Amino acid sequence: MESSQQPDAIGRRITVNTVVRRHQIEATRTRSLWEDESELHSAALVERFSDTVRAAIPDARVTWALSWGALTDASPRYRDVRAAVRRAAEAHGDDVAFVPGGFFANLYGSREDVSRDITDAADLIAQGFGRAPRSLVAGFLSAHNIADARARGMRTVQGNIWSQFDIDLQDGDGSIAYPYYPSSSHFLVPGRGDQRIDAVQLDGWTVDLVAARTAGMSSDYNSRLGLGPIETLHRLPRAEALRELDATSEAHLNDRNVQRNGLGWLTVNYEISEVARGLEADPSTLDAWGGWLGGLRERWPDLRMPTIAEFGEEWRTRHPDNEGLAYLLEQSGSGVQASRLGETVTWFMTAGFRLGVVTDADGIRVFDYTAYDGDAVEPSGLGDRRWSLLGEINQKRTRPQDEPVPLLRFLAAHPTVDAALNEYYGGSDELSRLKDDA
């Protein structure tokens, strides 16, 4: 299904990253946490994952992110794994990148230590794979380290995980969900003027906008529900998992979203160790995931899967800075877990603020307002999991002040926000509808 797009539009894109590591959390070069995952990694599994992706989307390119342990382990197992990654990269145009600190580098290492790891790993990749890395897969990463990675030629950084709060080892709610240039003061803030870091900042994986309003996870809900195989195919009945994958994909790849944003973007991270765990639980898991990928290309033949570096360069050519950013994202509940039927979330995301509005049985209300006014500062010490940027109202509802507010009451109390919405989204049917219905 082709659609008319803005002249400078990127169109439909999906980026797929995978992680090859030794331990589940390689906190530093010498300190590892949790499970030794060596036996879950093999050259055969690397090849099977690669083949599954190309069977679904033949011209796809993958970003392979290797940990320090995976880059340096001299055992035959990891020599073979690295050789398989190199063969895939050479055959398909894939990229090889580094993943520092098991997604949480700044929890365990100083900014200087993390930058040293990035620099030394980049040298190892250049030597072992024939090309210096063009991107970095980092989970969460401080602005200082993003800037250092950029200085080493990594112009695209997967450096935040949108909406993550009370999941795993670090929080990072507060950013916009589509690409932006981060600020030197805080990696979640779109940078402006001389505070803009010239590196394209990407989300880690696309989540369901309705389910993301929860915090953490339980047996009944998961705030990271969306495209992640761990949250869907690994944990839910197959029919529910596929319904959720399809609903979240549709929210971004539908004609309306592509036309209004010039971009419909999905991103997924599927670690090789998790591929192995999924296969152990159900041998059909990887095939089901590949079937979902293939279904996307069948429905939207214009969908492309570049590496994150290539995607970052596409976006960069159309956005020299953050000043024109005016993303509008919308999703209705799928009925799976906390993606509640009858609830629709609309996000307005600019360089100056993000505003989330929910429409449900209780009316039309603002559930998140985060202003990017330049006052945000990242934690400076080690061991601090709270890196989120909680604005005046935050979607996770962890504070008394986070109770949603009727839209018109909010706009009456925030005339500058109302003016900005009219400036950025004045021609938007979504904004008009919300105001009229409120």
N, C-alpha and C positions, 0 to 999 in steps of 0.2 A: 504494500500500500504506500504509494508516494504521496507527498503532500507539498503544497506550496510553502516556501520558507522565506524568511527575510533574506535580502541580498547577501548579507554578511553572516548568515546562519551557519552553524556547524552541522546541525542535523542530529540524527540518532547515533549515539555511541554507547558502548559498554566496555568497561575496562575490567580485566580479570588479573588479579595478582595472586601469587602463591608464595608460601614461605617454606624454605628448607632449613632445618635447624638440627641441633643435637639435643638440647634440653628444651623443655617447654618454655622456661623463662631463662634466657641467658642474660642475667642482669648486668654483668660486666664480662670482661675477657676471662676472668678467673673465678667468678661467682655465678653458680647456676642454682635455680630453684625448681622445685617440683620434679616432674618425671624426666628421666633420661629416655629420649624418644628415638635413639639410634636405630633400634630394630624396626621401627615403623617406616624408616626411609630406605629406599632401594632404587637402583637405576631402573628396574622394571616398572616400579610404580610411577616414577617420573615420566617414563615413556607412555605408560597407560593414560596418565592424566593429560599429557600433551596430545595424544591421539584422540582422546574423548573430545577435547576442545575443537580440534580441526575437523573431526567428523561432523560436529554440530555447525561450525562456521569455518569453512575451509581456508579463508584468507585471514583468520584470526591471528593476533599476536598477543603473547602473554608476557607479563613482567614477573621474573623469577627473583625473589628476594632471599638471599642467603645470609645466615647468621655468622658470627665470628667463628663459632665452632664448626659449622658446615664448610666454611672457607678454609679452615686450617687443619682439620682432622686428617691425619695421614693414613688412616686405615684404608684397606682395599674397598670397604663399603662406600666411604665418602669420596674416594678417588673415582669410583665408578659413578656415583651420583653426580659429581661435578662434570664428568665426561658426558653423561646423558643430558644434563642441562645445556652444556655447550653445543651438543649436536642439535638439540631442539632450537636453540638460539640461531645457529647458523642456517638451519634448514628453513626456518619460518620468519626470521627477522625479529625474534623475541629480544627483550632486554634482560640483562642480569644486573641486579641492584643489591644493596646491603640493607639489612634490617638490624638496627642497633638496639640493644637492651631489651629484646623480647617485647617490643611495643611500648616499653615504659622506661626508656633510657635515662630520663632526668630524675627518676626516683632513686636511682642507685649510683649514678656517676655525676661528677661535677660537669659543668658545661665544657670545661677544658678537656676532661677525660672523654666525653662523648664526641667532641670535635676531633680528637686524636684518633678515636676508633673509626670515625667516618673517613678520615684522611687515609689511614693505613688500610682499611678495607677497600677503599677505592683503588689503591695501588695494587692490592692483591687481585681484584677483579680485572683490572687492566692487563696484568701479567698473565692471569690464568684463562681469560676469556677473549682476549684480543681487542677489547675496546673498553675505555673508561666508562663508568656508569653515568647515565644521563638523568637518573632519578634516584629517589630514596624512598623506601617504604619504612615508616617509622612509628605508626600508631599515633602517639603523642610526641611532639618535639618542640622544645623551646625556640623562641624567635632567634636567639643567639646562634643556636645550632643550625637552624634553617639558613641563616645568612652565611654561615661557614660552609654549609653544603653547596650553596649557590656559588660561592667563591671557587669551589672545586669543580664547577661545571655542571652540577646537578640542578637544573633549572625547574624541575617539577618535583615536589615533595608531598608524599602522602603523609601529612603531619598532624592531622586531627581526626577524631572519630566523632562524627556529629551526634549529639544528644546523649553520649555515654555518661551515665551517672549511676553510682552504686553497682557497677559491673566490673569484674576483674580488679585490677590494682590501681586504676587511676580514673579520675573523672575529667570530662572535657566538654560539657555542654556549654553552649553560648554562641557558637559561630553561625555563619550562614552555611547552607548545605551544598551549594554548587561552588565552582572554583572562584578563588579570589587571591589577591596578593596580601600576605599577612603583614601586620605592623611589627616594628622592631620593639614595641613595648609589650605586646602580648600576641601569641600566635593565633588566638581566636578572633582577633580584631582585624578587619580589613584596613590595611595601611594606606595613609594619605600623605601626599607631599613627601618630605624627606624622611618620613617614618615608614614609607613603603619598602618592603624587602622585595627585590625583583626575582621572586621565585613563585611559581604557581602552586598554591596550596590546595590539596585535594582531600576529600573525605575518605574514610577507610572502607565503608560499605554502606550501601543504600538501605535505609530502614523504612518501615511503615510509619508514615507521619502521624497516624492516629495512635498506634501502639506506643510510639515514642513519648507520649505524654505521661506514661508511667515511669517510675524510677526503680531500677534494679530488676529483679526477676523472682518468680516463685513457681510453684507447680501450675499455677493458673495463668500466668502472664510472663512476658519477656519484653522489656523495653527495647531490645535490639531486634525484635521480630521484623522481618523484611526479606531481603534476598540472601541472608547468610544461610548456608547449608546446615550449619550447626544448630541454628534456631528453628529450622524448618524440617528438612529431610531427615535430620538425625534425631529429632525429638517428637515430631508430630505424626499422626496417621498420614499416609501418603496423599490421600485426597485433600486433606486440609493443608498440607505442606504445599502442594501444587497450586491450590487456590490462592494461598498467600503469595507465592512467587508470582503468579499471573497478575494478581491485583496490584502489587507494588510495581511490577514492570509496566503495566498499563497506565498507572498514574504519571509516569515519566515519559513514556514513548508515544502516548496518544497524540493525535494531530494538534489538538488545542495547546498542549504543553509545549510542543516543539515550535509552534508558530509564535506563541507569546514570548518565549525565552530565547528563540533561535537555537535551542539546544534541548534535547531530551537525553539525559545521562543516567546510566546505571553503573554501579561499581560493586565488585565482589572480591572478597579475599577468602581463599579456600586453601588453608595450609595443607601440605602433603601429609603430615601426621594425622590431620583430621580426615583427609581422604581415606587413609588406612583404617582409622577407627570406624568410619562409616561403612566401609566394606566388610569389616569384621562383624558388625551388627546386622548388616543386610547386604549381600553381594550385589544387589541390584541398585544400590544407592547412587553410585557414580553414573550408571547408565541413565537413571532418572534425572540426575542433574544435567547430563548432556542432552537429554530429551527436552528439558526446559530451554536450554540454550538454543538448540536447533529450532524449537518452536518460535522463538523470538525472531530469528532470521526468516523463517517461513512467513510470519505475519507481517514483518517489516523488512522487506528485501534491501532497503537502503541502510539498515543497521550495520555499523562497522565496529570491529574490536581492535583498536590500536593499543600499543603499550601506553602506560601512563605518561611516559616522556613524550610520545607522539601526540597524545591528547593534550597535554599541557602546551605544546608548541602550537597546536591548532587554536587553542583558546587564546594564547598570548598574541597571535597575529591579529585578533579581533578586539583585544582589550589591552591597550598599552598601560592602563591603570585601572583603578576601581571606580572611577567617577561615574561611569555610565551604568553601573550594575543596578538592575531592578528585576530581580527574579521573582516570579510568582509561581508557587507550587501548591497543588491541591490534591487531596486524596480523601476518599470516603472509606469507611470501615469495611473490611472484608468479611467480618463475622468470625474471624479466627482469633482466639484468645482476646487480648485487649484491643484489637482492631475492631471496635464495636460497630455493629450495624446501626444505621441511623445517625451516625456522627460523621461530619465532614470537617476537615481541617484545611484552612487556607493560610499560607505563609507569604508575607511580603518581606523580601530580603534585599537590602541595599547596603551601600558602604557606610551609611549613617546609623542604621538600626535594623533590627528584625522585629516583625510584628506577627504574632500568631493569633488567628481567629478561629473559633470553633462554632459550628452550627449543629445544634442537637435539640432535644426536647425542651431544654431549659432556655432556648433562645440563641442569640448571636452574641458571643462574648469574646473579649480579648483574654487569652490565657498566657501570653508571653509578650513582653516588651523589653528588649535589650538594646540600649543605646550605646553606640560605639563612639564615645566622646573623648577618647584618648587618656582617660584616667586609669585604665586597667593596667595592673602590673602583675607579672607572673610570680609565683613563689620562688624564693631564692635558695632555700635550703634543700637538703636531701630528705626523702621519706615522706613528703607531703603529697597525698593523693588528690587533694582538692585543687584542681587546676581549672575548674569551671568558671565561667563568667556569668554570674547570676544577676540579671538586670532588675528593673523595678518590679516586674512580674516574671516569673520563670515557669516554664511548662511542666517541670517535675513536681511542683506543688509541695515542696519540702519545708516552706516557711509560711507563717500565717498570712503574709502579704501576697502570697501567690494565688489567692482565690480569684478565679476569673471575674472580669468586670464587663457589664453590658457595653457593647461596642460604642453606641452613641454617647454614653456617659464618659467613656474613656476619651473619645475624640474631643468632647467639649472641654475636658480638663487638660488636653494636650493639643492646642490649636496648631503648634508647629508641626506635630506629627501629621495632623489632618492635612495641612498645607503640602507637606512632603508627599503624602499619598496621592493627593490630587495632581501634583507635579509629575510624579513618576508613573502613576497608574490611572491617570484621568480618563483615558480611553478604554479602560478595562471593564468588560462586562462583569467580572467577578467583584470588583470594588463597588460598582454601581448596585449590583444585586444585593450585596451585603448591607449597604447603607439603606437601600429601599426597604428591605425585609426587616431590618432592625427597627 
